[in-house]
Amino acid sequence: MADSQRAAKPVNFVHQDEIWRAHLKAEKDSAKVWPNKWGFLTEAYKEYKRESVKLKEAIRETHPHHHLATRPPTPPGENINVGPSPPVPQTSQALIGWRSGQSHLQLEKYATVRYGRRSFLKEVDWPLGL
Protein backbone atom coordinates (compact mmCIF):
# COMPACT_ATOMS: atom_id res chain seq x y z
CA MET A 1 0.00 0.00 0.00
CA ALA A 2 2.87 2.33 0.75
CA ASP A 3 4.30 1.65 -2.73
CA SER A 4 1.11 2.74 -4.47
CA GLN A 5 0.88 5.97 -2.48
CA ARG A 6 4.51 6.89 -2.94
CA ALA A 7 5.27 9.28 -5.79
CA ALA A 8 7.32 7.84 -8.62
CA LYS A 9 10.96 8.92 -8.73
CA PRO A 10 11.88 11.10 -11.69
CA VAL A 11 13.64 9.18 -14.45
CA ASN A 12 16.83 10.53 -15.99
CA PHE A 13 16.67 9.21 -19.56
CA VAL A 14 20.05 10.67 -20.52
CA HIS A 15 21.76 8.86 -17.66
CA GLN A 16 20.04 5.57 -18.55
CA ASP A 17 21.12 5.99 -22.17
CA GLU A 18 24.75 6.53 -21.10
CA ILE A 19 24.64 3.38 -18.98
CA TRP A 20 23.21 1.42 -21.92
CA ARG A 21 25.93 2.72 -24.27
CA ALA A 22 28.62 1.77 -21.75
CA HIS A 23 27.23 -1.78 -21.59
CA LEU A 24 27.21 -2.04 -25.38
CA LYS A 25 30.79 -0.72 -25.63
CA ALA A 26 31.99 -3.24 -23.03
CA GLU A 27 30.26 -6.07 -24.90
CA LYS A 28 31.78 -5.05 -28.26
CA ASP A 29 35.25 -4.70 -26.75
CA SER A 30 35.04 -8.13 -25.12
CA ALA A 31 33.84 -9.64 -28.42
CA LYS A 32 36.96 -8.22 -30.15
CA VAL A 33 39.33 -9.54 -27.47
CA TRP A 34 37.71 -12.99 -27.08
CA PRO A 35 39.37 -14.75 -30.08
CA ASN A 36 42.84 -13.75 -28.84
CA LYS A 37 42.15 -14.95 -25.29
CA TRP A 38 39.84 -17.93 -25.80
CA GLY A 39 40.06 -18.81 -29.49
CA PHE A 40 41.90 -22.05 -28.72
CA LEU A 41 38.65 -23.42 -27.34
CA THR A 42 37.02 -23.35 -30.76
CA GLU A 43 39.77 -25.57 -32.20
CA ALA A 44 39.49 -27.97 -29.26
CA TYR A 45 35.73 -28.15 -29.77
CA LYS A 46 36.11 -28.86 -33.49
CA GLU A 47 38.62 -31.61 -32.73
CA TYR A 48 36.29 -33.10 -30.11
CA LYS A 49 33.41 -33.03 -32.58
CA ARG A 50 35.48 -34.84 -35.25
CA GLU A 51 36.54 -37.53 -32.77
CA SER A 52 33.02 -38.07 -31.50
CA VAL A 53 31.72 -38.51 -35.07
CA LYS A 54 34.46 -41.09 -35.73
CA LEU A 55 33.59 -42.99 -32.54
CA LYS A 56 29.88 -42.99 -33.30
CA GLU A 57 30.53 -44.39 -36.78
CA ALA A 58 32.82 -47.09 -35.38
CA ILE A 59 30.20 -48.11 -32.84
CA ARG A 60 27.50 -48.28 -35.51
CA GLU A 61 29.67 -50.53 -37.68
CA THR A 62 30.75 -52.94 -34.95
CA HIS A 63 27.68 -53.15 -32.70
CA PRO A 64 24.17 -53.67 -33.97
CA HIS A 65 21.45 -52.05 -31.92
CA HIS A 66 20.70 -54.83 -29.44
CA HIS A 67 19.29 -52.41 -26.92
CA LEU A 68 16.60 -51.28 -29.38
CA ALA A 69 15.27 -54.77 -30.11
CA THR A 70 11.87 -55.54 -28.63
CA ARG A 71 11.28 -58.61 -26.52
CA PRO A 72 8.50 -61.00 -27.45
CA PRO A 73 5.31 -60.39 -25.46
CA THR A 74 4.71 -62.53 -22.40
CA PRO A 75 1.70 -64.81 -22.75
CA PRO A 76 -0.97 -63.63 -20.29
CA GLY A 77 -1.50 -66.97 -18.58
CA GLU A 78 2.16 -67.76 -18.02
CA ASN A 79 3.28 -65.27 -15.37
CA ILE A 80 0.19 -63.25 -14.58
CA ASN A 81 -2.42 -64.90 -12.42
CA VAL A 82 -5.38 -62.77 -11.42
CA GLY A 83 -8.16 -64.54 -9.58
CA PRO A 84 -11.79 -63.64 -9.92
CA SER A 85 -13.00 -60.84 -7.70
CA PRO A 86 -15.71 -61.54 -5.16
CA PRO A 87 -18.98 -59.63 -5.53
CA VAL A 88 -19.02 -56.02 -4.37
CA PRO A 89 -20.73 -55.75 -0.97
CA GLN A 90 -23.77 -53.49 -0.67
CA THR A 91 -22.44 -50.77 1.66
CA SER A 92 -22.27 -46.99 1.58
CA GLN A 93 -18.61 -47.25 0.58
CA ALA A 94 -19.06 -50.16 -1.78
CA LEU A 95 -16.02 -49.48 -3.89
CA ILE A 96 -13.56 -48.31 -1.26
CA GLY A 97 -11.54 -51.00 0.46
CA TRP A 98 -13.80 -53.95 -0.30
CA ARG A 99 -10.94 -56.18 -1.42
CA SER A 100 -8.78 -55.58 1.66
CA GLY A 101 -11.34 -57.14 4.01
CA GLN A 102 -10.52 -60.62 2.72
CA SER A 103 -7.22 -62.15 3.76
CA HIS A 104 -6.25 -63.57 0.37
CA LEU A 105 -6.82 -60.21 -1.38
CA GLN A 106 -5.03 -57.90 1.05
CA LEU A 107 -2.32 -55.54 -0.15
CA GLU A 108 0.02 -56.42 2.71
CA LYS A 109 1.13 -59.85 1.52
CA TYR A 110 4.07 -60.40 3.85
CA ALA A 111 3.16 -58.73 7.11
CA THR A 112 0.71 -56.27 8.53
CA VAL A 113 1.74 -52.86 9.74
CA ARG A 114 2.40 -53.17 13.45
CA TYR A 115 3.31 -49.66 14.48
CA GLY A 116 0.75 -47.11 15.36
CA ARG A 117 0.70 -44.01 17.47
CA ARG A 118 3.65 -43.85 19.78
CA SER A 119 4.25 -41.39 22.52
CA PHE A 120 7.69 -40.05 23.31
CA LEU A 121 6.56 -39.43 26.87
CA LYS A 122 5.69 -43.12 27.33
CA GLU A 123 9.05 -44.19 25.92
CA VAL A 124 10.98 -42.11 28.46
CA ASP A 125 8.54 -42.95 31.30
CA TRP A 126 7.41 -39.40 31.96
CA PRO A 127 4.08 -38.76 33.61
CA LEU A 128 1.38 -38.09 31.03
CA GLY A 129 -0.76 -35.67 33.04
CA LEU A 130 1.35 -32.56 33.52
Buried (B, 14 or more C-beta within 10 A) or exposed (E): EEEEEEEEEEEEEEEEEEEEEEEEEEEEEEEEEEEEEEEEEEEEEEEEEEEEEEEEEEEEEEEEEEEEEEEEEEEEEEEEEEEEEEEEEEEEEEEEEBBEEEEEEEEEEEEEEEEEEEEEEEEEEEEEEE
